Amino acid sequence: MFETYRVRTAVLISIVLVAAVAAGLGGARSTSAGPVTVDPTPSGPNEADSTHAVTVPVGSDTAVVGEDFASLLVDYSVDQPAADVSNVGANRIERIGIDRGDDDPGSQVDVRAAEISSVSGKADGNAVRIALAGERTIQAGDELVVVMQSVQNPQNAGTADVSVTINTESAAVTADGPVTYEQHDATVTFEDQRSAGETVVIDSVTLSEGGFVAVQNTSGASPGEVRAVSTYLGPGTHEDIEVTLDDQVTGDTTLYAQAYTDSNADRTFDYPPDGEVDGPYRNTDDNVIGSDSAAITYDPNAGNTPTATPTPTPTATPSGTPTPTVTATPTQTVTPTPTTSGTPADTVTPTTDTATATDTTGQTDTPSDGETPTPTETATATAGEGSEVGDGNTDTPASAPPGDGTETATSETGDGGFGGFTTTLVAALLLGTLLGGSRLAERLTE
C-alpha cells in the first residue's frame, strides 16, 4: 500500500516537472530579429556623403516586444568592406522611429522617436549607437527604422554584413543583413513625340538603386526647372512612364528627362526650388548622368500613347438601279372559258412574279368564227404591292423601261402546267392499281 502511494507520488511529481519545463520553453522569447536591410544612396565605393537607410523587422516572439524603444546600435565593423560612420551625429540622423505594422514602403515611419538623447561612435568609427528618450513601445510586427546621413562608403566595392542591436542596455536583440557597395548608374531614353500639352511619355529609365525621373526645361541639376516627376521607381528598368506636366505645353518645345536618387530614402521626391535634396544621379567624377532630351510637337488632338485605329467595315453603296424585291411564288390559276360550240376549253393563265405580267400594248386577241369572247379573270401578282391572287383586279403599269431588271413571264400551255402534272399523276396511280388487281386475280386463280 505504501509502495503504491510512493509510485503515484513520483509519477505526479514527474508530470509537474515536465509541464513546468515545457511551459518555460514555450514562454522563452527570441533574442534575434531581422533580417536587416541597408540601402545606401549613393551606393558607389568611396562616396563621402552617402545616406544609409537601415530597417529591421520585429517578430511576435522577439524579446523587445512590449519594451520601450530605447536605443539602436548599427555596427559595420563585423565584416569587410566596412563603412565609416564617424561623421554621423545627432544632426545627421534624418529620422528614426517605428513603421507600425510594417505597412509603409521603404524606410517611412508612422511613429518618430520622441527625442535623441545621444549619438556615439563605436569600433573606431565603424559603428554608431543612438540612444533615445523612450516613450515609444515596440509592438509585434513593427519595423524599426533609422536613416543616417554623412556615411562614408568603403573604398572598395563589394557586399558585407551589418549587425543591428535593439536596446543594448536591457533585453538586447540582434539582427544581421547585407549591404552592397557598387557604382550606381542611370540611363534614360526620351524620344521625340507629339503631345496635347498635358502629359509626356518617357520611353525607358534604368536606375541602379531606385529613385525618380523628372521632366524639366533644362538638363542637369536645375532647381526650379522641374515640370513633372514620376512616382518612386525601384532599382531596375522601367518603360513607358507617363508623367503629367505641372506647366502644360502650349507650343513646340524641347524638354529634358533627368534621373534622380532618393537621397533621404523616403520614396518622396524632395527637390525644392531653392536647392536639391534628392539629387540627380552622378558618376565618380561628380558629373550628372542619366538624362535625355526630346522634341515635343504640340498637337491638341494628339495622344501620347499609340492607339489602334479600327478598320471600317465595307458598306454596300446603293446604285441608281432599283433593287429587285422578293415576292411570293406566283400561283397558277385555271380559268374555264365557255365557247358557243358547247365544248369546254380550259385555259391556263399563269401569273408572274413581276409587276408587268399583263400585256401593256393595248392589243386584244380577236376571236374568230364569230364566237363571242368570254371575259377571263386573271390574277396578277405585282412586285412589292402585296396584291393577292384571284381578287379579280389587275394592276397594270403604264410602261416598263427596258433593261430595268423587270422580267415578263411567257405563258405555257395546259400540258406543261400544274393540270398536266396532276393528270399524269392520276394516270400513274390508276395504272398501278390495275396492275396490282391483275396480279391478285392471277394468284386467286392459281
C-alpha positions in Angstrom: 0.0 0.0 0.0 2.8 2.4 1.0 4.8 1.4 -2.1 1.8 2.1 -4.3 1.5 5.6 -2.8 5.2 6.3 -3.4 4.9 5.3 -7.0 1.9 7.5 -7.6 3.6 10.5 -5.9 6.7 10.1 -8.0 4.7 9.9 -11.2 2.7 13.1 -10.2 5.9 15.0 -9.4 7.4 14.0 -12.8 4.3 15.2 -14.6 4.5 18.6 -12.8 8.2 19.0 -13.7 7.7 18.1 -17.3 4.8 20.6 -17.6 6.9 23.3 -15.9 9.9 22.7 -18.3 7.5 22.8 -21.3 5.9 26.0 -20.1 9.3 27.6 -19.6 10.4 26.6 -23.1 7.2 27.8 -24.7 7.4 31.2 -22.9 11.1 31.8 -24.0 11.4 34.7 -26.4 13.9 35.1 -29.2 16.9 37.4 -28.9 17.1 37.8 -32.6 15.2 39.7 -35.2 15.6 40.6 -38.8 16.7 40.2 -41.4 18.2 43.7 -41.6 18.2 45.7 -44.8 20.7 48.5 -45.6 20.1 50.8 -48.5 23.0 53.2 -49.3 22.3 56.2 -51.6 24.5 56.7 -53.4 25.9 53.2 -53.2 29.2 53.8 -55.0 32.5 53.0 -53.4 34.3 55.9 -51.6 31.2 58.1 -51.6 31.9 60.5 -48.8 28.4 61.6 -48.1 26.1 58.6 -48.5 22.7 58.2 -46.9 22.1 54.8 -45.3 18.5 53.6 -44.6 18.6 50.8 -42.1 15.4 48.8 -41.2 14.9 45.7 -39.0 11.5 43.9 -38.5 10.3 42.7 -35.1 8.7 39.3 -34.9 5.9 38.4 -32.4 8.3 36.3 -30.3 11.1 38.9 -30.2 12.3 39.7 -26.6 11.9 43.5 -27.1 8.1 43.3 -27.8 6.4 45.3 -25.1 9.6 47.2 -24.3 10.3 50.9 -24.9 12.4 51.7 -28.0 15.5 52.8 -26.0 18.5 52.5 -28.3 19.8 51.2 -31.6 23.4 50.1 -32.4 24.4 49.9 -36.1 27.8 48.1 -36.5 29.6 47.9 -39.8 32.8 46.5 -38.3 31.6 42.9 -38.3 32.5 42.4 -42.0 34.5 43.9 -44.8 34.4 46.3 -46.6 33.2 48.4 -43.8 31.6 51.9 -43.9 32.8 54.8 -41.8 30.1 56.4 -39.6 32.3 58.7 -37.5 30.7 61.8 -39.1 27.2 60.7 -38.0 26.0 62.9 -35.2 22.5 63.8 -33.8 22.0 66.4 -36.5 22.8 63.8 -39.2 20.1 61.4 -38.1 17.5 62.2 -40.8 14.8 60.2 -39.0 14.5 57.3 -36.5 11.2 55.7 -35.4 8.8 52.8 -36.0 6.9 51.7 -39.1 3.9 50.5 -37.1 2.7 47.1 -38.5 5.5 47.3 -41.2 2.9 48.6 -43.7 4.8 51.6 -45.2 7.1 51.2 -48.2 10.9 51.6 -47.8 12.0 53.4 -44.7 9.0 55.6 -44.0 7.8 55.7 -40.4 4.4 56.1 -38.6 5.9 57.0 -35.2 9.0 59.0 -34.8 11.2 58.6 -31.8 10.4 61.3 -29.2 13.9 62.5 -28.7 17.5 61.5 -29.5 19.5 61.5 -26.2 22.9 60.9 -27.7 24.8 59.6 -30.7 28.2 57.9 -30.0 30.7 56.3 -32.3 32.0 52.8 -31.7 34.5 50.3 -33.1 36.9 53.1 -34.4 34.2 54.9 -36.3 32.7 51.8 -37.9 29.7 51.6 -35.6 27.3 54.1 -34.1 24.9 53.9 -31.1 21.8 56.1 -31.0 20.2 56.4 -27.5 16.5 57.5 -27.3 14.4 59.0 -24.6 12.0 56.1 -24.8 8.2 56.7 -24.7 7.7 54.6 -27.8 6.6 51.0 -27.2 7.7 48.3 -29.6 4.9 46.0 -30.8 4.9 42.7 -32.6 5.1 43.2 -36.4 6.7 46.6 -36.1 9.7 47.6 -38.3 12.4 49.8 -36.6 13.9 52.4 -39.0 16.9 54.7 -38.9 18.1 56.9 -41.7 21.7 58.3 -41.3 23.4 60.9 -43.5 27.1 61.6 -44.0 28.1 57.9 -44.0 31.4 57.4 -45.9 31.2 54.2 -48.1 34.3 52.0 -48.2 36.9 52.4 -50.9 36.3 49.0 -52.4 33.1 47.7 -54.0 31.5 44.6 -52.6 28.9 43.1 -50.2 29.3 43.0 -46.4 27.2 42.1 -43.4 25.9 44.7 -41.0 24.8 44.0 -37.4 22.0 45.9 -35.6 21.2 45.6 -31.9 18.0 46.8 -30.4 18.0 48.1 -26.8 21.6 47.5 -26.0 21.2 48.2 -22.2 18.4 45.7 -21.5 16.8 42.9 -23.4 19.2 43.2 -26.3 18.1 41.7 -29.7 20.5 41.4 -32.6 19.9 41.1 -36.3 22.1 40.9 -39.3 21.8 41.8 -43.0 23.9 42.6 -46.1 24.8 45.9 -47.7 26.2 46.2 -51.2 28.6 48.9 -52.5 28.7 49.4 -56.2 29.0 52.2 -58.7 25.5 53.5 -59.3 24.3 54.2 -62.8 21.3 55.6 -64.6 20.2 55.7 -68.2 17.2 57.5 -69.7 15.5 57.3 -73.1 13.2 60.1 -74.1 12.0 60.0 -77.7 10.6 62.9 -79.8 6.8 62.8 -79.6 3.5 64.7 -80.2 1.7 65.9 -77.1 -1.7 67.5 -76.5 0.2 69.5 -73.8 -0.8 67.8 -70.6 1.4 64.7 -70.5 4.6 63.3 -72.0 5.9 59.7 -72.1 9.5 58.7 -71.1 10.3 55.6 -73.1 12.6 53.9 -70.6 14.5 54.5 -67.3 17.1 52.2 -65.7 18.2 53.0 -62.2 20.8 51.1 -60.2 19.3 52.0 -56.8 15.9 53.4 -57.4 14.7 57.0 -57.4 12.7 59.2 -59.8 12.7 60.6 -63.3 11.8 64.2 -63.7 10.9 66.3 -66.8 12.4 69.7 -66.8 13.1 72.7 -69.1 16.9 72.3 -68.9 19.3 69.4 -68.4 21.3 68.5 -65.3 20.7 69.8 -61.8 18.3 72.6 -62.3 16.3 73.7 -59.3 13.1 75.5 -60.3 13.1 74.0 -63.8 11.2 70.7 -62.9 7.8 70.5 -64.7 6.9 66.9 -63.8 8.1 63.9 -61.8 7.3 60.2 -61.7 6.4 58.2 -58.7 9.2 56.3 -56.9 10.8 53.8 -59.2 12.7 50.8 -57.7 16.0 49.6 -58.9 15.9 48.2 -62.5 14.4 49.1 -65.8 11.0 50.8 -66.2 9.3 51.5 -69.6 6.6 53.9 -70.9 6.5 56.2 -67.9 3.7 58.8 -68.4 4.0 62.0 -66.3 1.7 64.9 -66.0 3.2 68.3 -66.6 2.6 71.0 -63.9 3.1 73.6 -66.6 1.4 72.4 -69.8 3.0 72.6 -73.2 1.3 75.2 -75.5 3.7 75.1 -78.4 6.6 73.2 -79.9 9.5 72.9 -77.4 12.3 70.7 -76.1 12.1 69.0 -72.7 14.6 67.0 -70.7 14.2 63.8 -68.7 16.6 63.5 -65.7 17.1 60.6 -63.3 17.2 61.4 -59.6 18.2 59.5 -56.5 16.0 59.1 -53.4 18.7 60.6 -51.2 16.8 60.6 -48.0 15.2 57.2 -48.6 11.6 58.4 -48.0 10.3 57.5 -51.5 9.1 61.0 -52.0 10.6 63.4 -54.4 12.2 66.2 -52.4 13.6 68.9 -54.7 12.6 72.4 -53.6 13.3 75.4 -56.0 16.0 76.8 -53.6 18.1 73.7 -53.5 18.3 69.9 -54.0 17.5 67.2 -51.5 17.1 64.2 -53.9 19.9 65.0 -56.2 20.5 63.8 -59.7 22.5 60.7 -60.4 26.2 61.4 -60.7 29.3 59.4 -61.7 32.6 59.1 -59.9 33.7 62.5 -61.3 30.6 64.1 -59.9 29.1 64.7 -63.3 25.4 64.5 -63.7 24.3 61.3 -65.6 21.0 59.7 -66.6 19.4 62.3 -68.9 18.0 62.7 -72.4 16.1 65.3 -74.4 13.0 65.1 -76.7 11.5 67.4 -79.2 7.8 67.9 -78.2 5.4 68.8 -81.0 2.3 70.4 -79.7 -0.8 68.8 -81.2 -4.2 69.4 -79.3 -5.6 66.2 -80.9 -2.5 64.0 -80.3 -2.4 61.1 -77.9 0.9 60.3 -76.3 0.3 56.5 -76.5 -0.3 55.0 -79.9 -3.9 53.7 -80.3 -5.0 51.1 -82.7 -7.2 52.6 -85.4 -10.3 50.5 -86.1 -10.7 49.4 -89.7 -14.1 50.4 -91.2 -16.3 47.6 -92.4 -17.1 48.0 -96.1 -20.7 49.0 -96.7 -22.6 48.4 -99.9 -23.3 51.7 -101.7 -26.8 51.8 -103.3 -26.7 52.4 -107.0 -29.3 54.0 -109.3 -30.6 50.6 -110.3 -33.7 49.6 -108.3 -33.1 46.5 -106.1 -35.4 43.6 -107.0 -38.0 42.9 -104.4 -38.6 39.3 -103.3 -42.2 38.4 -103.9 -44.4 35.5 -103.2 -44.3 32.5 -105.6 -46.7 33.0 -108.5 -49.9 30.9 -108.3 -51.3 29.5 -111.5 -55.0 29.8 -111.9 -57.0 27.6 -114.2 -59.9 29.6 -115.7 -62.6 27.7 -117.7 -63.6 29.6 -120.8 -67.0 28.6 -122.3 -67.4 28.7 -126.1 -70.5 28.9 -128.3 -70.0 25.4 -129.7 -70.6 24.0 -126.2 -67.2 22.4 -125.9 -65.5 23.5 -122.7 -61.9 24.7 -123.1 -59.6 25.0 -120.1 -57.2 27.9 -120.5 -54.3 28.1 -118.0 -53.2 31.7 -117.3 -50.1 31.7 -115.2 -49.3 34.7 -113.1 -45.9 36.2 -112.9 -43.6 37.4 -110.1 -43.2 40.8 -111.7 -45.1 44.0 -112.0 -45.6 43.6 -115.8 -47.4 40.3 -116.2 -50.2 42.0 -118.3 -49.6 43.0 -121.8 -49.4 46.8 -121.9 -49.5 47.3 -125.7 -53.3 47.7 -125.7 -53.7 44.9 -128.3 -56.5 42.4 -128.0 -56.9 38.9 -129.4 -59.9 38.9 -131.7 -61.9 35.7 -131.6 -62.6 34.0 -134.9 -65.7 32.3 -136.4 -68.0 34.8 -134.9 -67.6 33.5 -131.4 -68.3 35.9 -128.6 -65.3 36.1 -126.3 -66.0 35.4 -122.7 -64.1 37.7 -120.2 -61.4 35.8 -118.4 -60.4 36.8 -114.8 -56.6 36.8 -114.5 -54.8 37.1 -111.1 -51.7 39.2 -111.4 -49.0 39.4 -108.7 -47.5 42.8 -108.6 -44.0 43.0 -107.1 -43.8 45.0 -103.9 -47.6 45.8 -103.9 -48.8 42.9 -101.8 -51.7 42.1 -104.2 -53.5 38.8 -103.7 -54.1 36.3 -106.4 -57.6 35.8 -107.5 -59.0 39.2 -106.4 -60.3 39.9 -110.0 -58.2 43.1 -110.3 -55.2 43.6 -112.4 -52.8 46.5 -111.8 -51.0 47.3 -115.0 -48.2 49.9 -115.1 -48.3 52.3 -118.0 -44.9 51.2 -119.3 -41.8 49.4 -118.2 -38.5 50.8 -119.4 -36.3 48.2 -121.0 -33.3 46.9 -119.1 -34.5 47.9 -115.7 -34.5 44.4 -114.2 -38.2 43.6 -115.0 -38.9 40.2 -116.5 -42.1 39.2 -118.3 -43.4 35.6 -117.9 -44.2 33.6 -121.0 -47.5 31.7 -120.9 -47.4 27.9 -121.2 -49.9 25.5 -122.4 -52.0 23.4 -120.1 -49.9 20.3 -120.9 -46.8 21.8 -119.1 -48.7 23.4 -116.2 -49.9 22.1 -112.9 -53.0 20.5 -114.5 -50.8 18.3 -116.8 -48.8 17.1 -113.8 -52.0 16.2 -111.9 -53.3 14.2 -114.9 -50.1 12.3 -115.2 -50.1 11.5 -111.5 -53.7 10.2 -111.6 -53.0 8.1 -114.7 -49.9 6.5 -113.0 -52.0 5.7 -109.9 -54.7 4.1 -112.0 -52.2 2.1 -113.9 -50.6 0.9 -110.7 -54.0 -0.1 -109.3 -54.9 -2.1 -112.5 -51.6 -3.9 -112.4 -52.0 -4.8 -108.8 -55.5 -6.1 -109.4 -54.4 -8.2 -112.3 -51.7 -9.9 -110.2 -54.2 -10.5 -107.4 -56.6 -12.2 -109.8 -53.9 -14.4 -111.1 -53.0 -15.6 -107.6 -56.6 -16.3 -106.9 -57.0 -18.5 -110.0 -54.0 -20.4 -109.1 
